[in-house]
């Protein structure tokens, strides 16, 4: 049985849901990552940027857009020292501007995932994976990349069974 790391990026606070801005204590992707961990026994690692984004949703999306347009790789907290111990990395992230959030790109840039299976999981407002799979392939060319599951963030809390069924079928097989 392979050892699994669930590396996820999430942003609690204000988010867009059902046509309105709501506050969430825990980001949708974090909730999904916990479901995946429960189903697979994988270890959780939260990708955390050192600089915090605005708590105002509209300001945050403009900050994220500016990062992407500049190609800036923001500093993140330490990457686990024991990455070599893992065979499979589940990369869980929200869709930001039709791609990966830049802290996730920083993780891919700094982590040696060569020879590992990377299974993507995505939350979105309806845009799915967008261009994120191409970015993952660019930064992890020596890994087996699997386009996994994408779900609308607003439905995550009610999708535990779907996520766990997918995780057991896709990640553990």
Secondary structure by P-SEA (a helix, b strand, c coil): cbbbbbcccccccccccccbbbbbcccaaaaaaaaaaaaccbbbbbbcccccccccaaaaaaaaaaaaaacccccccccccccccccccbbbbccccccccaaaaaaaaccccccbbbbbbbccccccccaaaaaaaaaccccccccccccccccccccaaaaaaaaaacccc
